[in-house]
Amino acid sequence: MVIEHFVFLLNNVRAEEFAVGIKDPDLVVSVEGNLLTVALDRDVWRPQTIGRPQVF
């Protein structure tokens, strides 16, 4: 099993500032307001559609 999502609780740094430091082509980084999300890129980690989580 591979964990596909991460949660960061940031008290002393803004989400945009933290996101700039994440430079991995296998990750999808998104900032919306104060919310920072990082997920494994499904095309890299699960290239076949069988067993791939659905995105709604």
PAZAPA-4460 file (N, C-alpha, C; in steps of 0.05 Angstrom, whole numbers, plus 32768, in hexadecimal, padded with zeros to 4 digits):
% residues 56
    n_x    n_y    n_z   ca_x   ca_y   ca_z    c_x    c_y    c_z   seq   type   mol
   8011   7FE8   8000   8000   8000   8000   8012   8019   8000     1      M     A
   800A   802D   7FF1   8019   8046   7FEF   8006   805C   7FF8     2      V     A
   8010   806C   800B   8000   8083   8014   8001   8098   7FFE     3      I     A
   7FEA   80A2   7FF7   7FE8   80B4   7FE0   7FE3   80D1   7FE6     4      E     A
   7FDD   80D7   7FFF   7FD8   80F3   8006   7FE6   80F9   8020     5      H     A
   7FEE   8112   8023   7FFC   811B   803B   7FEE   8134   8046     6      F     A
   7FF0   8138   8060   7FE4   814F   806C   7FFA   815E   807B     7      V     A
   7FFC   8178   8076   8010   8189   8084   8001   819D   8095     8      F     A
   8007   819F   80AF   7FFC   81B3   80C0   8011   81C8   80C4     9      L     A
   800D   81E0   80B9   8021   81F4   80B9   8019   820B   80CB    10      L     A
   8028   8211   80E0   8022   8226   80F2   8034   823F   80ED    11      N     A
   804D   823B   80E5   8060   8250   80E4   8069   8258   80C8    12      N     A
   805E   824B   80B4   8065   8251   8098   804B   8250   8087    13      V     A
   804A   8261   8073   8032   8261   8062   8034   8249   804F    14      R     A
   801D   8240   8046   801B   8228   8035   802B   822D   801B    15      A     A
   8029   8245   800F   8037   824B   7FF6   8055   8249   7FFA    16      E     A
   805F   8253   8010   807C   8252   8015   8086   8235   8018    17      E     A
   8076   8225   8026   807D   8209   802A   807D   81F9   800F    18      F     A
   8068   81FF   7FFF   8064   81F0   7FE6   807C   81F5   7FD3    19      A     A
   8087   820D   7FD3   809E   8213   7FC1   80B5   8200   7FC6    20      V     A
   80B9   81F6   7FDE   80CF   81E4   7FE4   80CB   81C8   7FDC    21      G     A
   80B3   81C1   7FD4   80AD   81A5   7FCC   80B2   81A2   7FAE    22      I     A
   80C8   8197   7FA7   80D0   8195   7F8B   80D4   8177   7F84    23      K     A
   80BF   8169   7F81   80C1   814D   7F7A   80AD   8148   7F63    24      D     A
   80B7   813F   7F4C   80A5   813B   7F35   8090   8125   7F39    25      P     A
   8093   8115   7F4E   8080   8100   7F53   8069   8109   7F65    26      D     A
   8069   8122   7F6D   8055   812D   7F7E   8044   8143   7F71    27      L     A
   802B   8145   7F78   8019   815A   7F6F   8014   816C   7F87    28      V     A
   801D   8185   7F86   801A   8198   7F9C   8005   81AD   7F95    29      V     A
   7FF3   81B2   7FA7   7FDE   81C6   7FA3   7FDA   81D7   7FBB    30      S     A
   7FD8   81F1   7FB7   7FD2   8204   7FCD   7FB8   8212   7FC6    31      V     A
   7FA6   8211   7FD9   7F8C   8220   7FD7   7F88   822E   7FF2    32      E     A
   7F8D   8248   7FF1   7F8B   8257   800A   7FA0   824E   801E    33      G     A
   7F98   8246   8036   7FAB   823D   804A   7FAF   821E   8048    34      N     A
   7FA3   8211   8035   7FA4   81F4   8033   7FB9   81EB   801F    35      L     A
   7FCB   81DA   8028   7FE0   81CF   8017   7FDA   81B1   8015    36      L     A
   7FD8   81A7   7FFD   7FD5   818A   7FF9   7FEC   8180   7FE8    37      T     A
   7FF5   8168   7FEE   800A   815B   7FDF   8001   813E   7FDA    38      V     A
   8001   8135   7FC2   7FF8   811A   7FBB   800C   810E   7FA8    39      A     A
   800E   80F4   7FA8   801E   80E6   7F95   8011   80E9   7F79    40      L     A
   8021   80EE   7F65   8016   80F0   7F4A   800D   80D4   7F41    41      D     A
   7FF3   80D2   7F3C   7FE7   80B8   7F35   7FF3   80AD   7F1B    42      R     A
   7FFB   80BE   7F08   8006   80B5   7EEF   8022   80A8   7EF3    43      D     A
   8030   80B0   7F08   804A   80A5   7F0E   8047   808C   7F20    44      V     A
   8037   808E   7F35   8035   8079   7F49   8022   8062   7F42    45      W     A
   800D   8069   7F32   7FF9   8055   7F2A   7FF2   8059   7F0D    46      R     A
   8005   8053   7EFB   8001   8059   7EDF   7FEA   8048   7ED2    47      P     A
   7FE4   8031   7EDE   7FCE   8021   7ED3   7FB4   8029   7EE2    48      Q     A
   7F9E   8029   7ED5   7F85   8032   7EE1   7F7A   801D   7EF4    49      T     A
   7F82   8004   7EF2   7F77   7FEF   7F04   7F83   7FF4   7F20    50      I     A
   7F71   7FF6   7F34   7F79   7FFA   7F4F   7F7F   8017   7F56    51      G     A
   7F7C   8029   7F43   7F81   8045   7F47   7F6A   8052   7F55    52      R     A
   7F70   8063   7F6A   7F5A   8071   7F77   7F4C   8084   7F64    53      P     A
   7F32   8087   7F68   7F23   8099   7F56   7F25   80B6   7F61    54      Q     A
   7F25   80C8   7F4F   7F25   80E5   7F56   7F0A   80F0   7F50    55      V     A
   7EFE   80FD   7F64   7EE3   8108   7F61   7EE4   8125   7F5D    56      F     A
***
